[in-house]
Amino acid sequence: MVETILFNLASKILGMIGSGPIGEVGKAWGVEQELNALKDTLSTINAVLLDAERLYGHGGFPNYSIAMGVWFDRLQAAIYDADNLVDEFHYEVLRSRVTRTFLVSNFFSSSCTIDFRFKFKMSSRIANIRKRLDMIADNRTKFHPIATTSQHNAASSSISSEVNESEFVGRFDDRVKLLHLIMAPRVNNDENMFVLPIVGIAGIGKTALVRLLYNHEMVAKHFQLRIWVKVEQYLNVKDVMQKIFQRITDSPHCAGLHSYQLKNLLQEKLHNTKFLLVLDNLCDCDNREWHKLYDLLRCGCIMGSKIIVTTRYIRVATIVGTVPTHNLDSLSDKDCLEVLWKWAGCREKLGEKHVNAKLSKIAKEIVKKCHGYPRAAKTLGNNLFMETDESKWLELKEKQLWELPQKKRDILAVLRSSYDTQSTELKRCFIYCSIFPKSYEIEIDKLIQLWMAQGLIQSSGLTGELEDTGTDYLNQLCSIFFLEKTEEQHGNLSNTCRMPEIIHDLAVYMANEECLITTNYRFGPISDKVKHVSFHDFDCSGEEVTKALFERKNLRTVFFPFQGLGASDTGFVNRCISKFKYLYVLDLSCSCFQVLPHSIGNLKHLRFFDISGNANIETLPNAICKLFNLQTLRIWYCVKIRKLPKNIGNLICLRHLYLTTQQSCLPERQIQRLTSLQSFRITGCGNLKSLPKGMRLLVKLKTVTIAACPKLTSLPSTMKNLPKLRNLEISNCPNLDLAGWEDVMGLRRLQ
């Protein structure tokens, strides 16, 4: 949890300190030694955090001692302060490039005249933070980051070999279909053995269903040999061969055998044998390794042999499957209710009639929390075991899953086992999604831009773009069912995604109070740990609410997710900007305030700014052009904005620009300076007649979207030579002539 967040953040700081420009700034300002000392301290702390992640990050939930919790809290505060400080160095590098007070080539020379007071202030801040981190690092030996319980491995332990059919609820269609496949003499004409992948998220009931089929009387008679192997996360061919051999021979003495010996013995045992092999919970496998195992098992077996692989990962199913994957969907609320009753056990205590009369209505509300996950229904049932007090049921109804006591077999512990196998970067991206309300659909591009703004995406190489890596992260989260792309009416995938509701409970738990969704009906004290806030069903004018909110001065995200809920009070916007000087994301979309204060230029760290859909604002202060770190600027559907700020070209880090303006032409000299721009989206510009010819200098531009610009007649011909332009999307531009664009080399989409 917190160790993952801090490890990622400390790694980011180390990367920034090690970069050439910041190192040169430190040298020029006489703080090189302090920066190097800070780097050494952070390297030591990162090693401790990595150890902590390995100790705590393998299923279940860590039970920190109180002392360890305090140690992590202090470390978290210090590392965030260090990140803010180093980012100010980065801002100064960018500012110098923009202002051109001196040539970039000699900016770092000893002759550069930076304000002495500023240098002294920065030097003192570095020294203070380094001392704080040194003290925290020294104290680590007092606490020994070892969990006080050993729950973290329990979630992956093997499941009982027997499943009582009378206790198994639902899945009738799945049972019939899978039983037919298992009993079929032959499925593929070319193979004497097929592999059936069964895919579903953790806790959905894959293992229980397959175990029920495995123990079915017809299956037992159909196969000469049945073998069940619990895979330890990743496919190790020798390990699987050993387990198969042990199941077949009841002999534990095979660890000393070489791989070729095991292979020969197994092929001898399986020769002329029709077998059913279940590989349960395969999390990852290499294509070559899988085919080694597959070829070994296929050789000599009788036609009709079957392998069933249960997995949480679509990628694994793609590698191993020789027949179509069976996707296991959620249970109905009716079936989940039955599971809850079974595990609550109070029917036996009170009798069916009395229970139904007294508690059924509450139970139907409680079971909605399960979202079709039988493990969740079991978790909730266990929390009500033999409980007949109606008030206890009502209390549970009001709680979120992440607010319940967490036990090793409960749903969040099972789901966490999928979380634990992911990279640190992917974990942080997942955790950040807890800032969105349940069932919230977010534009995919916007989500990736938010991840980028928070520094959660690590570049995959010298030529790898952050956006491409972010897309890869999103696809990985979709492949383990932690995110899902939404569908349009006709079944096509839209450009939005959402988090399944039960997964949202896991994300909130793993965020460890770093992300907060504020609501009018559920508002209380705000933890010091909170860094990201979104407003859901929220009145910004409440004095008590705003007082508590503005005490948290280290916020990095302020986000309004819903249309019609944006900030309406200019005073609230002013206070946000003045109080939260460390903001990286400020999303005021769908707001209706009229004036954006000049103080917006003081947000040195801001990477993402969105005021889309504000129908009242008419001008943007030129101070916005001091946001040199800004990566994404969204000002589209702001229909009254008369013109862009005059120095918008100063935004040299801007990668994504979304705009609506009343201008007839865009400022050419300013637009051509936005050389980091990758996507340029122009919407609802009723007066726009032309685009700047200087767009030919935007050599990183990949996507141009133009919509509802009725007076636009042509595009600059020089745009055809943009080396990375791949998507040109045009709509509702009736006078735009696109002749000659159809044959532009490399253009994947022209709409």
Secondary structure, 3 states (H helix, E strand, C coil): CHHHHHHHHHHHHHHHHCCHHHHHHHHHCCCHHHHHHHHHHHHHHHHHHHHHHHHHCCCCCCCCCHHHHHHHHHHHHHHHHHHHHHHHHHHHHHHHHHHCCCCHHHHCCCCCCCCHHHHHHHHHHHHHHHHHHHHHHHHHHHHCCCCCCCHHHHHHCCCCCCCCHHHCCCCHHHHHHHHHHHHCCCCCCCCCEEEEEEECCCCCCHHHHHHHHHCCHHHHHHCCEEEEEECCCECCHHHHHHHHHHHHHCCCCCCCCCHHHHHHHHHHHHCCCCEEEEEECCCECCHHHHHHHHHHHHCCCCCCEEEEEEECCHHHHHHHCCCCCEECCCCCHHHHHHHHHHHHCHHHHHCHHHHHHHHHHHHHHHHHHHCCCHHHHHHHHHHCCCCCCHHHHHHHHCCCHHHCCCCCCCHHHHHHHHHHCCCHHHHHHHHHHHHCCCCCCEEHHHHHHHHHHCCCCCCCCCCCCHHHHHHHHHHHHHHCCCCEEEECCCCCEEEEEECCHHHHHHHHHHHCCCEEEECCCCCCCCCCCCCEEEECCCCCCCHHHHHHHHCCCCCCEEECCCCCCCCCCHHHHHHHHHHCCCCCEEECCCCCCCCCCHHHHHCCCCCEEECCCCCCCCCCCHHHHHCCCCCEEEECCCCCCCCCCCCHHHCCCCCEEEECCCCCECCHHHHCCCCCCCEEEEECCCCCCECCHHHHHCCCCCEEEEECCCCCCCCCHHHHHCCCCCEEEEECCCCCCCCCCCCCCCCCEEC
